[in-house]
Amino acid sequence: MLAASAAALPVLLATAGCRSSDAFAGPDPLAGPPTLSPDVVTLKAVIAAEQAMIKLYQAAVNANLAATLPSTGRERVLEGLLAQHRQHLGRLQARLVVPSGSPSERPSSATSAGAAPAQVTIAQLRAAEHTSAADLVRRLVAVQPALAQLFASIAASDATHVVALGG
C-alpha cells in the first residue's frame, strides 16, 4: 500500500496543478546553477574593464610615462589616477552579489584581467579613459538606479582623468 501511495504522488500533484518545485522548498537541484541577473552580468563586465584599465596604468607607471605629461605635478599624476581606479574596482566589487552556486561566484582579482600591453602611451590612456566613460554612460539606462549612480560617478571620474592626462 505504501508503494502505491508513493507512485500516486506525482500523478496526484500533476492533476492538482502542482509542479515538483511547488511541493518542495528550496532550489530545484535538477535545474542546474541559477542564472546571473542582467545587473550582475553588466557589473562583471564593468569590473573586467576596470581591471584592464588598472593594468594599463600599472604598465604606464612602470614605464615612467609621467615624464611625458605636462610639467605641473606630473610625477604623481599616474600614481594618483591608478589609485583612483583601484578605488573604483573596490566599489564595483563591493556591489557584486552572486548567488551561491552560480558561475564565477567570487569576483576575480585585478591580476586576472589579462596581460598589459608591452608599451603604453599617454594617448592610449586618454583613449581608454574616454572609452570607459562613454561605455559607463551607455550602460546607465539598463541597470538599477543604485548601480547607475555608481557607474555615473566612475564615468565622471574617468572624464576628469582625460583632462588630467592632457586631453
DSSP file (Angstrom, degrees, kcal/mol; ACC not computed):
  #  RESIDUE AA STRUCTURE BP1 BP2  ACC     N-H-->O    O-->H-N    N-H-->O    O-->H-N    TCO  KAPPA ALPHA  PHI   PSI    X-CA   Y-CA   Z-CA
    1    1 A M     >        0   0    0      0, 0.0     4,-1.9     0, 0.0     5,-0.1   0.000 360.0 360.0 360.0 -39.3    0.0    0.0    0.0
    2    2 A L  H  >  +     0   0    0      1,-0.2     4,-2.3     2,-0.2     5,-0.2   0.903 360.0  51.0 -62.4 -42.2    2.9    2.4    0.8
    3    3 A A  H  > S+     0   0    0      1,-0.2     4,-2.1     2,-0.2    -1,-0.2   0.885 108.8  51.0 -63.2 -39.1    4.4    1.8   -2.6
    4    4 A A  H  > S+     0   0    0      2,-0.2     4,-1.4     1,-0.2    -1,-0.2   0.872 109.8  50.4 -66.2 -36.8    1.2    2.5   -4.3
    5    5 A S  H  X S+     0   0    0     -4,-1.9     4,-1.0     2,-0.2    -2,-0.2   0.911 110.5  48.8 -67.6 -42.7    0.9    5.8   -2.4
    6    6 A A  H  < S+     0   0    0     -4,-2.3     3,-0.4     1,-0.2    -2,-0.2   0.876 111.6  49.8 -65.4 -37.3    4.4    6.9   -3.4
    7    7 A A  H  X S+     0   0    0     -4,-2.1     4,-0.5     1,-0.2    -1,-0.2   0.804 109.6  51.9 -70.6 -28.4    3.7    6.0   -7.0
    8    8 A A  H  X S+     0   0    0     -4,-1.4     4,-2.9     1,-0.2    -1,-0.2   0.671  88.9  82.2 -82.3 -17.3    0.5    8.0   -7.0
    9    9 A L  H  X S+     0   0    0     -4,-1.0     4,-2.9    -3,-0.4     5,-0.2   0.921  91.2  46.8 -58.1 -49.6    2.0   11.2   -5.5
   10   10 A P  H  > S+     0   0    0      0, 0.0     4,-2.5     0, 0.0    -1,-0.2   0.902 115.2  47.5 -60.5 -37.7    3.4   12.6   -8.9
   11   11 A V  H  X S+     0   0    0     -4,-0.5     4,-2.4     2,-0.2    -2,-0.2   0.914 112.5  49.4 -67.0 -41.8    0.1   11.9  -10.5
   12   12 A L  H  X S+     0   0    0     -4,-2.9     4,-1.4     2,-0.2    -1,-0.2   0.921 113.0  46.4 -62.8 -44.6   -1.8   13.5   -7.7
   13   13 A L  H  <>S+     0   0    0     -4,-2.9     5,-3.0    -5,-0.2     4,-0.2   0.913 112.4  50.6 -64.4 -42.3    0.4   16.6   -7.8
   14   14 A A  H ><5S+     0   0    0     -4,-2.5     3,-1.2    -5,-0.2    -2,-0.2   0.897 110.8  47.9 -63.9 -40.9    0.1   16.8  -11.6
   15   15 A T  H 3<5S+     0   0    0     -4,-2.4    -1,-0.2     1,-0.3    -2,-0.2   0.772 108.4  55.4 -72.7 -23.5   -3.6   16.6  -11.5
   16   16 A A  T 3<5S-     0   0    0     -4,-1.4    -1,-0.3    -5,-0.2    -2,-0.2   0.443 120.6-109.3 -85.6   0.9   -3.8   19.2   -8.8
   17   17 A G  T < 5S+     0   0    0     -3,-1.2     2,-0.3     1,-0.3    -3,-0.2   0.698  73.9 138.0  81.0  19.2   -1.8   21.6  -11.0
   18   18 A C      < -     0   0    0     -5,-3.0    -1,-0.3    -6,-0.2     2,-0.3  -0.736  41.4-151.1-100.0 146.2    1.3   21.3   -8.9
   19   19 A R    >>  -     0   0    0     -2,-0.3     3,-1.2    -3,-0.1     4,-1.2  -0.701  34.6-106.3-103.4 164.9    4.9   21.0  -10.0
   20   20 A S  H 3> S+     0   0    0      1,-0.3     4,-1.1    -2,-0.3     3,-0.4   0.858 122.3  58.6 -60.1 -33.0    7.6   19.3   -8.1
   21   21 A S  H 34 S+     0   0    0      1,-0.2    -1,-0.3     2,-0.2     5,-0.1   0.751 101.8  55.9 -68.6 -21.9    9.0   22.7   -7.2
   22   22 A D  H <4 S+     0   0    0     -3,-1.2    -1,-0.2     1,-0.2    -2,-0.2   0.810 107.2  48.7 -75.1 -29.9    5.7   23.6   -5.6
   23   23 A A  H  < S+     0   0    0     -4,-1.2     2,-0.4    -3,-0.4    -2,-0.2   0.707 112.3  49.3 -83.6 -20.9    5.8   20.6   -3.3
   24   24 A F  S  < S-     0   0    0     -4,-1.1     2,-0.2     2,-0.1    -1,-0.1  -0.948  77.7-129.2-125.9 140.1    9.3   21.1   -2.0
   25   25 A A        +     0   0    0     -2,-0.4    -3,-0.1     3,-0.0    -2,-0.0  -0.504  67.2  34.9 -82.2 154.0   11.0   24.2   -0.7
   26   26 A G  S    S-     0   0    0     -2,-0.2    -2,-0.1    -5,-0.1     2,-0.0  -0.258  99.2 -32.7  97.8 176.4   14.4   25.4   -1.9
   27   27 A P        -     0   0    0      0, 0.0     3,-0.0     0, 0.0    -2,-0.0  -0.339  64.9-105.7 -70.8 151.2   16.1   25.4   -5.3
   28   28 A D    >   -     0   0    0      1,-0.2     3,-1.5     4,-0.1     4,-0.3  -0.678  24.8-154.0 -76.7 115.2   15.4   22.7   -7.8
   29   29 A P  T 3  S+     0   0    0      0, 0.0     3,-0.4     0, 0.0    -1,-0.2   0.708  93.2  54.8 -66.9 -17.8   18.6   20.5   -7.8
   30   30 A L  T 3  S+     0   0    0      1,-0.2    -2,-0.1     2,-0.0     0, 0.0   0.556  91.0  74.1 -89.9  -8.1   17.9   19.3  -11.3
   31   31 A A  S <  S-     0   0    0     -3,-1.5    -1,-0.2     1,-0.2    -3,-0.0   0.609  95.6-133.9 -81.2 -11.1   17.7   22.9  -12.7
   32   32 A G        -     0   0    0     -3,-0.4    -1,-0.2    -4,-0.3     3,-0.1  -0.293  51.5 -21.8  83.8-175.8   21.4   23.5  -12.6
   33   33 A P  S    S-     0   0    0      0, 0.0    69,-0.1     0, 0.0    68,-0.1  -0.332  79.5 -99.2 -67.5 149.3   23.1   26.6  -11.2
   34   34 A P        -     0   0    0      0, 0.0     2,-0.2     0, 0.0    -2,-0.0  -0.338  39.5-111.9 -66.2 149.4   21.0   29.7  -11.1
   35   35 A T        -     0   0    0     67,-0.1     2,-0.2     1,-0.1    67,-0.1  -0.501  32.6-107.8 -79.4 152.9   21.5   32.2  -14.0
   36   36 A L        -     0   0    0     -2,-0.2    -1,-0.1     1,-0.1    62,-0.1  -0.549  33.3-112.7 -79.5 144.2   23.0   35.6  -13.2
   37   37 A S     >  -     0   0    0     -2,-0.2     4,-2.3     1,-0.1     3,-0.2  -0.345  28.4-109.8 -69.6 157.3   20.8   38.6  -13.3
   38   38 A P  H  > S+     0   0    0      0, 0.0     4,-2.5     0, 0.0     5,-0.2   0.864 119.9  54.9 -57.3 -36.1   21.4   41.2  -16.1
   39   39 A D  H  > S+     0   0    0      2,-0.2     4,-2.8     1,-0.2     5,-0.2   0.894 108.0  48.6 -64.5 -38.8   22.8   43.6  -13.5
   40   40 A V  H  > S+     0   0    0     -3,-0.2     4,-2.5     2,-0.2    -1,-0.2   0.914 111.4  49.4 -67.4 -41.8   25.3   41.1  -12.3
   41   41 A V  H  X S+     0   0    0     -4,-2.3     4,-1.8     2,-0.2    -2,-0.2   0.930 114.1  45.9 -61.9 -44.8   26.4   40.3  -15.8
   42   42 A T  H  X S+     0   0    0     -4,-2.5     4,-2.3     1,-0.2    -2,-0.2   0.919 112.1  51.0 -62.9 -45.0   26.8   44.0  -16.5
   43   43 A L  H  X S+     0   0    0     -4,-2.8     4,-2.4     1,-0.2    -2,-0.2   0.892 108.3  52.0 -62.2 -40.0   28.7   44.6  -13.3
   44   44 A K  H  X S+     0   0    0     -4,-2.5     4,-2.2     2,-0.2    -1,-0.2   0.884 109.6  50.1 -64.1 -37.6   31.1   41.7  -14.0
   45   45 A A  H  X S+     0   0    0     -4,-1.8     4,-2.1     2,-0.2    -2,-0.2   0.904 111.3  48.0 -66.4 -41.1   31.8   43.3  -17.5
   46   46 A V  H  X S+     0   0    0     -4,-2.3     4,-2.3     2,-0.2    -2,-0.2   0.876 110.2  52.6 -67.7 -37.2   32.5   46.7  -15.9
   47   47 A I  H  X S+     0   0    0     -4,-2.4     4,-2.4     2,-0.2    -2,-0.2   0.924 108.9  49.7 -62.4 -44.0   34.8   45.1  -13.3
   48   48 A A  H  X S+     0   0    0     -4,-2.2     4,-2.0     1,-0.2    -2,-0.2   0.900 110.9  49.8 -61.9 -40.3   36.7   43.4  -16.1
   49   49 A A  H  X S+     0   0    0     -4,-2.1     4,-2.0     2,-0.2    -1,-0.2   0.893 110.6  49.8 -65.3 -39.3   37.1   46.7  -17.9
   50   50 A E  H  X S+     0   0    0     -4,-2.3     4,-2.2     2,-0.2    -2,-0.2   0.884 108.9  52.3 -67.4 -37.7   38.3   48.4  -14.7
   51   51 A Q  H  X S+     0   0    0     -4,-2.4     4,-1.9     2,-0.2    -1,-0.2   0.894 109.0  50.1 -63.7 -39.6   40.8   45.6  -14.2
   52   52 A A  H  X S+     0   0    0     -4,-2.0     4,-2.0     2,-0.2    -2,-0.2   0.890 108.9  52.1 -65.2 -38.5   42.1   46.2  -17.7
   53   53 A M  H  X S+     0   0    0     -4,-2.0     4,-2.3     1,-0.2    -2,-0.2   0.905 107.4  52.5 -63.8 -41.2   42.4   49.9  -17.0
   54   54 A I  H  X S+     0   0    0     -4,-2.2     4,-2.7     1,-0.2    -1,-0.2   0.902 107.2  52.3 -61.3 -41.5   44.4   49.2  -13.9
   55   55 A K  H  X S+     0   0    0     -4,-1.9     4,-2.3     2,-0.2    -1,-0.2   0.899 108.2  51.4 -62.1 -40.4   46.8   47.0  -15.9
   56   56 A L  H  X S+     0   0    0     -4,-2.0     4,-2.2     2,-0.2    -2,-0.2   0.941 112.2  45.8 -60.7 -46.8   47.3   49.9  -18.4
   57   57 A Y  H  X S+     0   0    0     -4,-2.3     4,-2.9     2,-0.2     5,-0.2   0.890 110.2  53.4 -65.6 -39.0   48.1   52.3  -15.6
   58   58 A Q  H  X S+     0   0    0     -4,-2.7     4,-2.6     1,-0.2    -1,-0.2   0.918 110.4  47.7 -61.3 -41.9   50.4   49.9  -13.9
   59   59 A A  H  X S+     0   0    0     -4,-2.3     4,-1.8     2,-0.2    -2,-0.2   0.893 112.3  49.9 -64.8 -38.6   52.3   49.5  -17.2
   60   60 A A  H  <>S+     0   0    0     -4,-2.2     5,-2.4     2,-0.2     4,-0.3   0.909 112.1  46.7 -66.5 -42.3   52.4   53.3  -17.6
   61   61 A V  H ><5S+     0   0    0     -4,-2.9     3,-1.3     1,-0.2    -2,-0.2   0.925 112.3  50.5 -64.7 -43.9   53.8   53.8  -14.1
   62   62 A N  H 3<5S+     0   0    0     -4,-2.6    -1,-0.2     1,-0.3    -2,-0.2   0.830 110.7  49.3 -63.2 -31.9   56.3   51.0  -14.6
   63   63 A A  T 3<5S-     0   0    0     -4,-1.8    -1,-0.3    -5,-0.2    -2,-0.2   0.446 110.9-124.0 -86.4  -0.2   57.4   52.7  -17.9
   64   64 A N  T X 5 +     0   0    0     -3,-1.3     3,-1.1    -4,-0.3    -3,-0.2   0.917  50.7 161.4  58.0  46.6   57.7   56.1  -16.1
   65   65 A L  G > < +     0   0    0     -5,-2.4     3,-2.1     1,-0.2     4,-0.3   0.591  52.7  88.7 -72.9  -9.3   55.4   57.7  -18.6
   66   66 A A  G >  S+     0   0    0     -6,-0.3     3,-1.7     1,-0.3    -1,-0.2   0.816  75.5  68.4 -58.2 -28.5   54.8   60.6  -16.1
   67   67 A A  G <  S+     0   0    0     -3,-1.1    -1,-0.3     1,-0.3    -2,-0.1   0.718  94.5  56.9 -63.8 -19.7   57.8   62.3  -17.7
   68   68 A T  G <  S+     0   0    0     -3,-2.1    -1,-0.3    -4,-0.1    -2,-0.2   0.478  90.9  92.2 -91.2  -2.1   55.7   62.8  -20.9
   69   69 A L  S <  S-     0   0    0     -3,-1.7     5,-0.1    -4,-0.3    96,-0.1  -0.423  95.8 -74.9 -85.1 164.0   52.9   64.7  -19.1
   70   70 A P        -     0   0    0      0, 0.0     4,-0.2     0, 0.0    -1,-0.2  -0.246  54.3-108.1 -53.8 151.6   52.6   68.4  -18.8
   71   71 A S  S >  S+     0   0    0      2,-0.1     3,-1.1    -3,-0.1     2,-0.6   0.735  88.4  98.6 -64.1 -30.3   55.1   69.6  -16.1
   72   72 A T  T 3  S-     0   0    0      1,-0.3    -1,-0.0     2,-0.1     0, 0.0  -0.459 112.1 -28.8 -70.0 109.4   52.8   70.6  -13.3
   73   73 A G  T >> S+     0   0    0     -2,-0.6     3,-1.0     1,-0.1     4,-0.6   0.699  88.0 146.1  65.3  22.9   52.7   67.7  -10.8
   74   74 A R  H <>  +     0   0    0     -3,-1.1     4,-0.6     1,-0.2     3,-0.4   0.738  56.3  71.3 -67.6 -22.1   53.4   65.1  -13.4
   75   75 A E  H 34 S+     0   0    0     -4,-0.3     4,-0.3     1,-0.2    -1,-0.2   0.864 111.3  28.3 -62.5 -34.7   55.4   62.8  -11.1
   76   76 A R  H <> S+     0   0    0     -3,-1.0     4,-2.3     2,-0.1    -1,-0.2   0.404  95.1  93.0-108.9   1.7   52.3   61.8   -9.1
   77   77 A V  H  X S+     0   0    0     -4,-0.6     4,-2.5    -3,-0.4     5,-0.2   0.959  90.1  42.4 -62.6 -52.5   49.6   62.1  -11.7
   78   78 A L  H  X S+     0   0    0     -4,-0.6     4,-2.6     1,-0.2    -1,-0.2   0.901 114.5  50.7 -64.4 -41.0   49.7   58.5  -12.9
   79   79 A E  H  > S+     0   0    0     -4,-0.3     4,-2.3     1,-0.2    -1,-0.2   0.900 111.7  49.3 -63.2 -39.0   50.0   57.0   -9.4
   80   80 A G  H  X S+     0   0    0     -4,-2.3     4,-2.0     2,-0.2    -2,-0.2   0.907 112.2  46.7 -65.3 -42.7   47.0   59.1   -8.4
   81   81 A L  H  X S+     0   0    0     -4,-2.5     4,-2.1     2,-0.2    -2,-0.2   0.892 111.7  51.6 -67.8 -38.4   44.9   58.0  -11.3
   82   82 A L  H  X S+     0   0    0     -4,-2.6     4,-2.1    -5,-0.2    -2,-0.2   0.915 108.7  51.4 -61.6 -43.1   45.9   54.4  -10.7
   83   83 A A  H  X S+     0   0    0     -4,-2.3     4,-1.9     1,-0.2    -2,-0.2   0.893 108.4  51.7 -62.0 -39.8   44.9   54.7   -7.1
   84   84 A Q  H  X S+     0   0    0     -4,-2.0     4,-2.5     1,-0.2    -1,-0.2   0.902 108.4  50.9 -64.1 -40.0   41.5   56.1   -8.1
   85   85 A H  H  X S+     0   0    0     -4,-2.1     4,-2.5     1,-0.2    -1,-0.2   0.869 107.5  53.1 -66.6 -34.6   41.0   53.2  -10.5
   86   86 A R  H  X S+     0   0    0     -4,-2.1     4,-2.1     2,-0.2    -1,-0.2   0.892 109.2  49.7 -65.5 -37.4   41.8   50.8   -7.6
   87   87 A Q  H  X S+     0   0    0     -4,-1.9     4,-2.4     2,-0.2    -2,-0.2   0.916 109.4  51.6 -64.4 -42.9   39.1   52.5   -5.5
   88   88 A H  H  X S+     0   0    0     -4,-2.5     4,-2.7     1,-0.2    -2,-0.2   0.935 108.9  50.8 -57.9 -46.1   36.7   52.2   -8.4
   89   89 A L  H  X S+     0   0    0     -4,-2.5     4,-2.9     1,-0.2     5,-0.2   0.912 109.6  50.3 -60.4 -42.9   37.4   48.5   -8.6
   90   90 A G  H  X S+     0   0    0     -4,-2.1     4,-1.9     1,-0.2    -1,-0.2   0.907 111.3  48.2 -61.4 -42.3   36.8   48.1   -4.9
   91   91 A R  H  X S+     0   0    0     -4,-2.4     4,-0.9     2,-0.2    -2,-0.2   0.896 113.6  47.5 -65.7 -39.9   33.5   49.9   -5.1
   92   92 A L  H >X S+     0   0    0     -4,-2.7     3,-0.7     1,-0.2     4,-0.6   0.931 112.2  48.4 -66.1 -45.8   32.4   47.8   -8.0
   93   93 A Q  H >< S+     0   0    0     -4,-2.9     3,-0.8     1,-0.3    -1,-0.2   0.836 105.3  59.3 -65.7 -31.6   33.4   44.5   -6.4
   94   94 A A  H 3< S+     0   0    0     -4,-1.9    -1,-0.3     1,-0.2    -2,-0.2   0.796 105.1  50.6 -65.5 -27.3   31.6   45.5   -3.2
   95   95 A R  H << S+     0   0    0     -4,-0.9     2,-0.7    -3,-0.7    -1,-0.2   0.603  85.9 104.7 -83.9 -12.6   28.4   45.7   -5.2
   96   96 A L    <<  +     0   0    0     -3,-0.8     2,-0.5    -4,-0.6   -56,-0.0  -0.604  41.9 170.8 -79.6 112.7   28.8   42.3   -6.8
   97   97 A V        -     0   0    0     -2,-0.7     9,-0.1     9,-0.1   -57,-0.1  -0.962   7.0-177.0-122.8 111.5   26.5   39.8   -5.2
   98   98 A V        -     0   0    0     -2,-0.5     3,-0.1     7,-0.3   -62,-0.1  -0.925  30.8-111.7-111.3 130.0   26.4   36.5   -7.0
   99   99 A P    >   -     0   0    0      0, 0.0     3,-2.0     0, 0.0    -1,-0.0  -0.246  43.7 -92.3 -58.5 145.4   24.0   33.7   -5.8
  100  100 A S  T 3  S+     0   0    0      1,-0.3     0, 0.0   -67,-0.0     0, 0.0  -0.321 113.3  24.1 -57.9 135.2   25.7   30.7   -4.3
  101  101 A G  T 3  S+     0   0    0      1,-0.3    -1,-0.3    -3,-0.1     3,-0.1   0.346  92.9 128.8  89.9  -6.9   26.3   28.0   -6.9
  102  102 A S  S X  S-     0   0    0     -3,-2.0     3,-0.5     1,-0.1    -1,-0.3  -0.388  72.1 -85.8 -76.9 158.8   26.4   30.5   -9.8
  103  103 A P  T 3  S+     0   0    0      0, 0.0    -1,-0.1     0, 0.0     0, 0.0  -0.381 112.3  10.2 -60.9 142.8   29.2   30.5  -12.3
  104  104 A S  T 3  S+     0   0    0      1,-0.1     4,-0.1    -3,-0.1    -2,-0.1   0.948  75.7 178.8  51.0  60.2   32.1   32.7  -11.1
  105  105 A E    <   +     0   0    0     -3,-0.5    -7,-0.3     2,-0.1    -1,-0.1   0.863  61.1  54.9 -60.4 -39.6   30.8   33.1   -7.6
  106  106 A R  S    S-     0   0    0     -9,-0.1     2,-0.1     1,-0.1    -9,-0.1  -0.740  93.5-107.6 -99.7 145.3   33.7   35.2   -6.4
  107  107 A P        -     0   0    0      0, 0.0     2,-0.1     0, 0.0    -2,-0.1  -0.418  38.9-116.8 -65.4 143.2   35.0   38.4   -8.1
  108  108 A S        -     0   0    0      1,-0.1     2,-0.1    -2,-0.1     5,-0.0  -0.419  29.6-108.4 -78.5 158.6   38.2   37.9   -9.9
  109  109 A S    >   -     0   0    0     -2,-0.1     3,-1.7     1,-0.1     4,-0.1  -0.375  27.9-106.5 -83.6 165.7   41.3   39.8   -8.9
  110  110 A A  G >  S+     0   0    0      1,-0.3     3,-0.9     2,-0.2   -55,-0.1   0.732 116.4  64.6 -64.1 -21.4   42.9   42.6  -10.8
  111  111 A T  G 3  S+     0   0    0      1,-0.2     3,-0.4     2,-0.1    -1,-0.3   0.615  92.8  62.3 -79.1 -10.2   45.7   40.4  -11.8
  112  112 A S  G <  S+     0   0    0     -3,-1.7    -1,-0.2     1,-0.2    -2,-0.2   0.353  73.1  95.8 -95.6   8.0   43.4   38.1  -13.8
  113  113 A A  S <  S-     0   0    0     -3,-0.9    -1,-0.2     1,-0.3    -2,-0.1   0.283  97.7 -92.5 -84.0  12.7   42.3   40.8  -16.3
  114  114 A G        -     0   0    0     -3,-0.4    -1,-0.3     2,-0.0     2,-0.2  -0.240  57.4 -48.1  99.9 169.0   44.8   39.8  -19.0
  115  115 A A        -     0   0    0     -3,-0.1     3,-0.1    -2,-0.1   -60,-0.0  -0.471  54.7-116.9 -78.9 145.7   48.3   40.9  -19.8
  116  116 A A        -     0   0    0     -2,-0.2    -1,-0.1     1,-0.1   -60,-0.1  -0.495  41.4 -94.2 -75.0 150.6   49.2   44.6  -20.0
  117  117 A P        -     0   0    0      0, 0.0    -1,-0.1     0, 0.0     3,-0.1  -0.261  31.6-115.9 -63.2 155.4   50.4   45.8  -23.4
  118  118 A A  S    S+     0   0    0      1,-0.2     2,-0.4    -3,-0.1    -2,-0.1   0.914 100.1  20.9 -60.3 -44.5   54.1   45.9  -24.0
  119  119 A Q        -     0   0    0      2,-0.0     2,-0.4   -56,-0.0    -1,-0.2  -0.989  69.1-166.5-129.9 137.6   54.1   49.7  -24.4
  120  120 A V        -     0   0    0     -2,-0.4     2,-0.3   -61,-0.2     3,-0.0  -0.964   6.1-161.4-121.5 137.7   51.5   52.2  -23.2
  121  121 A T     >  -     0   0    0     -2,-0.4     4,-2.0     1,-0.1     5,-0.1  -0.775  32.3-116.2-112.4 162.1   51.3   55.8  -24.3
  122  122 A I  H  > S+     0   0    0     -2,-0.3     4,-2.8     1,-0.2     5,-0.2   0.877 118.6  57.5 -61.5 -36.9   49.6   58.7  -22.7
  123  123 A A  H  > S+     0   0    0      1,-0.2     4,-2.4     2,-0.2    -1,-0.2   0.889 105.4  50.0 -61.9 -38.3   47.4   58.9  -25.8
  124  124 A Q  H  > S+     0   0    0      2,-0.2     4,-2.6     1,-0.2    -1,-0.2   0.898 110.4  49.7 -66.5 -40.0   46.3   55.3  -25.2
  125  125 A L  H  X S+     0   0    0     -4,-2.0     4,-2.6     2,-0.2    -2,-0.2   0.929 111.4  48.8 -63.1 -44.9   45.5   56.1  -21.6
  126  126 A R  H  X S+     0   0    0     -4,-2.8     4,-2.5     1,-0.2    -2,-0.2   0.927 113.2  47.3 -59.4 -45.3   43.4   59.1  -22.7
  127  127 A A  H  X S+     0   0    0     -4,-2.4     4,-2.6     1,-0.2    -2,-0.2   0.898 112.0  50.0 -64.3 -40.8   41.6   57.0  -25.3
  128  128 A A  H  X S+     0   0    0     -4,-2.6     4,-2.5     2,-0.2    -1,-0.2   0.902 111.8  48.1 -65.2 -40.9   40.9   54.2  -22.7
  129  129 A E  H  X S+     0   0    0     -4,-2.6     4,-2.5     2,-0.2    -2,-0.2   0.922 112.8  48.1 -64.6 -44.3   39.6   56.7  -20.2
  130  130 A H  H  X S+     0   0    0     -4,-2.5     4,-2.3     2,-0.2    -2,-0.2   0.929 113.4  47.2 -61.9 -45.6   37.3   58.3  -22.8
  131  131 A T  H  X S+     0   0    0     -4,-2.6     4,-2.6     1,-0.2    -2,-0.2   0.902 111.6  51.5 -63.0 -42.1   36.0   54.9  -24.0
  132  132 A S  H  X S+     0   0    0     -4,-2.5     4,-2.6     2,-0.2     5,-0.2   0.930 110.1  48.3 -61.4 -46.7   35.4   53.8  -20.4
  133  133 A A  H  X S+     0   0    0     -4,-2.5     4,-2.2     1,-0.2    -2,-0.2   0.928 113.7  47.0 -60.7 -45.4   33.4   57.0  -19.6
  134  134 A A  H  X S+     0   0    0     -4,-2.3     4,-2.2     1,-0.2    -1,-0.2   0.899 112.2  50.4 -64.3 -40.7   31.3   56.6  -22.7
  135  135 A D  H  X S+     0   0    0     -4,-2.6     4,-1.5     2,-0.2    -2,-0.2   0.913 110.7  48.7 -64.6 -43.1   30.7   52.9  -22.0
  136  136 A L  H  X S+     0   0    0     -4,-2.6     4,-0.7     1,-0.2    -1,-0.2   0.910 111.2  49.5 -64.5 -41.7   29.6   53.5  -18.5
  137  137 A V  H >< S+     0   0    0     -4,-2.2     3,-0.9     1,-0.2     4,-0.4   0.901 108.8  53.9 -63.4 -40.1   27.2   56.3  -19.6
  138  138 A R  H 3< S+     0   0    0     -4,-2.2     3,-0.5     1,-0.2    -1,-0.2   0.841 107.4  51.7 -61.8 -33.3   25.8   53.9  -22.2
  139  139 A R  H >< S+     0   0    0     -4,-1.5     3,-1.4     1,-0.2     4,-0.4   0.615  85.5  89.0 -80.0 -13.0   25.1   51.3  -19.6
  140  140 A L  G X< S+     0   0    0     -3,-0.9     3,-1.1    -4,-0.7    -1,-0.2   0.863  83.1  53.1 -55.7 -41.8   23.2   53.7  -17.2
  141  141 A V  G 3  S+     0   0    0     -3,-0.5    -1,-0.3    -4,-0.4    -2,-0.1   0.664 106.2  53.6 -72.2 -15.6   19.8   53.1  -18.7
  142  142 A A  G <  S+     0   0    0     -3,-1.4     2,-0.3    -4,-0.2    -1,-0.2   0.408  99.4  67.9-102.7   2.5   19.9   49.3  -18.4
  143  143 A V  S <  S-     0   0    0     -3,-1.1     5,-0.0    -4,-0.4  -104,-0.0  -0.779  90.4 -84.7-122.3 165.1   20.8   48.9  -14.7
  144  144 A Q     >  -     0   0    0     -2,-0.3     4,-2.5     1,-0.1     3,-0.4  -0.241  49.2-104.1 -62.4 156.1   19.1   49.6  -11.4
  145  145 A P  H  > S+     0   0    0      0, 0.0     4,-2.4     0, 0.0     5,-0.2   0.849 117.9  52.0 -55.6 -41.7   19.3   53.1  -10.0
  146  146 A A  H  > S+     0   0    0      1,-0.2     4,-1.6     2,-0.2     5,-0.1   0.906 113.9  44.1 -64.4 -39.6   22.0   52.5   -7.3
  147  147 A L  H  > S+     0   0    0     -3,-0.4     4,-2.7     2,-0.2    -1,-0.2   0.878 111.2  54.5 -71.0 -37.6   24.2   50.8   -9.9
  148  148 A A  H  X S+     0   0    0     -4,-2.5     4,-2.6     1,-0.2    -2,-0.2   0.888 106.6  52.1 -61.5 -39.0   23.6   53.5  -12.4
  149  149 A Q  H  X S+     0   0    0     -4,-2.4     4,-2.1    -5,-0.2    -1,-0.2   0.909 110.2  47.9 -64.7 -41.3   24.6   56.1   -9.8
  150  150 A L  H  X S+     0   0    0     -4,-1.6     4,-2.3     2,-0.2    -2,-0.2   0.929 112.6  48.5 -63.5 -45.6   27.9   54.2   -9.2
  151  151 A F  H  X S+     0   0    0     -4,-2.7     4,-2.7     1,-0.2    -2,-0.2   0.905 111.0  50.8 -61.6 -41.6   28.5   54.0  -13.0
  152  152 A A  H  X S+     0   0    0     -4,-2.6     4,-2.3     2,-0.2    -1,-0.2   0.895 109.6  50.8 -63.6 -40.0   27.8   57.7  -13.4
  153  153 A S  H  X S+     0   0    0     -4,-2.1     4,-1.9     2,-0.2    -2,-0.2   0.921 113.3  44.1 -63.2 -44.8   30.3   58.6  -10.6
  154  154 A I  H  X S+     0   0    0     -4,-2.3     4,-2.7     2,-0.2    -2,-0.2   0.887 111.7  53.9 -68.4 -38.5   33.0   56.4  -12.2
  155  155 A A  H  X S+     0   0    0     -4,-2.7     4,-2.2     2,-0.2    -2,-0.2   0.909 108.4  49.7 -61.9 -41.6   32.3   57.8  -15.7
  156  156 A A  H  X S+     0   0    0     -4,-2.3     4,-1.8     2,-0.2    -1,-0.2   0.902 111.1  49.6 -63.5 -40.3   32.6   61.4  -14.4
  157  157 A S  H  X S+     0   0    0     -4,-1.9     4,-1.7     1,-0.2    -2,-0.2   0.922 109.5  51.2 -63.4 -44.0   35.9   60.4  -12.7
  158  158 A D  H  X S+     0   0    0     -4,-2.7     4,-1.5     1,-0.2    -2,-0.2   0.885 107.3  53.9 -61.2 -38.3   37.1   58.8  -16.0
  159  159 A A  H  X S+     0   0    0     -4,-2.2     4,-1.2     1,-0.2    -1,-0.2   0.880 107.9  49.3 -64.8 -37.1   36.2   62.0  -17.9
  160  160 A T  H  X S+     0   0    0     -4,-1.8     4,-2.3     1,-0.2    -1,-0.2   0.809 104.5  60.2 -70.9 -27.4   38.3   64.1  -15.5
  161  161 A H  H  X S+     0   0    0     -4,-1.7     4,-1.8     2,-0.2    -1,-0.2   0.876  98.7  57.6 -64.6 -36.9   41.2   61.6  -16.0
  162  162 A V  H  <>S+     0   0    0     -4,-1.5     5,-2.4     1,-0.2    -1,-0.2   0.929 109.2  45.1 -58.0 -44.9   41.2   62.5  -19.7
  163  163 A V  H ><5S+     0   0    0     -4,-1.2     3,-2.0     4,-0.3    -2,-0.2   0.912 110.0  54.0 -65.6 -42.8   41.7   66.2  -18.8
  164  164 A A  H 3<5S+     0   0    0     -4,-2.3    -1,-0.2     1,-0.3    -2,-0.2   0.787 104.4  56.7 -63.0 -26.4   44.4   65.3  -16.2
  165  165 A L  T 3<5S-     0   0    0     -4,-1.8    -1,-0.3    -3,-0.2    -2,-0.2   0.286 129.3 -96.3 -88.9  10.9   46.2   63.4  -19.0
  166  166 A G  T < 5       0   0    0     -3,-2.0    -3,-0.2    -5,-0.1    -2,-0.2   0.693 360.0 360.0  87.6  19.8   46.3   66.5  -21.1
  167  167 A G      <       0   0    0     -5,-2.4    -4,-0.3    -6,-0.2    -3,-0.1   0.443 360.0 360.0-101.6 360.0   43.2   65.7  -23.2
